[in-house]
Amino acid sequence: MMPEQLQNEEFYQKLAHLFYAVAMADKKMVIEEKRKIVLYVEKYWSHSFNKNESKDVIYETMRELIRQQTTSEDAFEVFKTYYQNRSNDFSDDLCQKIMEAADAIATSFSKRNKSELVLLTKLHNLLFNGFDNRLN
């Protein structure tokens, strides 16, 4: 169950930034990563807010990030800042789901590479240890 205070368009935009950051960690997004994003959006983030709106927000945000050629690092920073400002709203269960989805995206095409491992470590430290500056 997602906390009510996160059931809004801004949360889904920032989540899209994170998914984009993971998929683009190696500077390319392949079809397997896109499929994994769709799978996890359907699994965890299409049942709250407004089912169609939450999915639309995620997909439209990702399309915009692609059009703008946003870097993985910049996209991750957007999610990181949002999380740091709202960390009290993120339950352990929600953090687990986010980590599960990010890991699945990273492993969807020929397992994890170095850049994906670095990003997943930063995300894990952010969500579960409250820091990620040691890796910068």
URPEDA-V856810 format. One record per residue. N is the residue number from 1. RES is the residue in three letters. PHI is phi as a letter, one per 40 degrees, with the letter a starting at -180 (NA if undefined). PSI is psi in whole degrees, 0 to 359 (999 if undefined). Layout:
# URPEDA-V856810
N|RES|PHI|PSI / N|RES|PHI|PSI
This chain:
# URPEDA-V856810
1|MET|NA|131 / 2|MET|c|137 / 3|PRO|d|139 / 4|GLU|d|324 / 5|GLN|c|348 / 6|LEU|b|358 / 7|GLN|c|72 / 8|ASN|a|170 / 9|GLU|c|321 / 10|GLU|c|317 / 11|PHE|d|313 / 12|TYR|c|327 / 13|GLN|c|316 / 14|LYS|c|325 / 15|LEU|c|320 / 16|ALA|c|321 / 17|HIS|d|317 / 18|LEU|c|312 / 19|PHE|c|319 / 20|TYR|c|315 / 21|ALA|d|317 / 22|VAL|c|312 / 23|ALA|c|328 / 24|MET|c|10 / 25|ALA|d|326 / 26|ASP|c|17 / 27|LYS|g|16 / 28|LYS|a|146 / 29|MET|b|121 / 30|VAL|b|164 / 31|ILE|d|324 / 32|GLU|c|323 / 33|GLU|c|319 / 34|LYS|c|318 / 35|ARG|c|321 / 36|LYS|c|322 / 37|ILE|c|313 / 38|VAL|d|316 / 39|LEU|d|313 / 40|TYR|c|329 / 41|VAL|c|315 / 42|GLU|c|319 / 43|LYS|c|315 / 44|TYR|b|332 / 45|TRP|b|26 / 46|SER|b|12 / 47|HIS|b|358 / 48|SER|b|180 / 49|PHE|g|245 / 50|ASN|b|118 / 51|LYS|d|306 / 52|ASN|c|322 / 53|GLU|c|319 / 54|SER|c|315 / 55|LYS|c|315 / 56|ASP|c|319 / 57|VAL|c|314 / 58|ILE|c|310 / 59|TYR|c|320 / 60|GLU|c|321 / 61|THR|c|317 / 62|MET|c|319 / 63|ARG|c|320 / 64|GLU|c|320 / 65|LEU|c|321 / 66|ILE|c|313 / 67|ARG|d|320 / 68|GLN|c|353 / 69|GLN|f|44 / 70|THR|c|140 / 71|THR|c|157 / 72|SER|d|318 / 73|GLU|c|316 / 74|ASP|c|318 / 75|ALA|c|319 / 76|PHE|c|320 / 77|GLU|c|324 / 78|VAL|c|313 / 79|PHE|c|316 / 80|LYS|d|313 / 81|THR|c|316 / 82|TYR|c|312 / 83|TYR|c|315 / 84|GLN|c|326 / 85|ASN|c|340 / 86|ARG|b|19 / 87|SER|d|329 / 88|ASN|c|340 / 89|ASP|c|348 / 90|PHE|c|114 / 91|SER|c|163 / 92|ASP|d|320 / 93|ASP|c|316 / 94|LEU|c|317 / 95|CYS|c|320 / 96|GLN|c|317 / 97|LYS|c|319 / 98|ILE|c|315 / 99|MET|c|318 / 100|GLU|d|314 / 101|ALA|c|316 / 102|ALA|c|317 / 103|ASP|c|319 / 104|ALA|c|321 / 105|ILE|c|315 / 106|ALA|c|327 / 107|THR|c|3 / 108|SER|c|338 / 109|PHE|b|110 / 110|SER|f|46 / 111|LYS|f|188 / 112|ARG|c|136 / 113|ASN|b|179 / 114|LYS|d|314 / 115|SER|c|324 / 116|GLU|c|320 / 117|LEU|c|318 / 118|VAL|c|314 / 119|LEU|c|318 / 120|LEU|c|323 / 121|THR|c|317 / 122|LYS|d|315 / 123|LEU|c|314 / 124|HIS|d|314 / 125|ASN|c|321 / 126|LEU|c|311 / 127|LEU|c|325 / 128|PHE|b|341 / 129|ASN|b|352 / 130|GLY|g|16 / 131|PHE|a|162 / 132|ASP|a|10 / 133|ASN|c|342 / 134|ARG|c|335 / 135|LEU|c|357 / 136|ASN|c|999
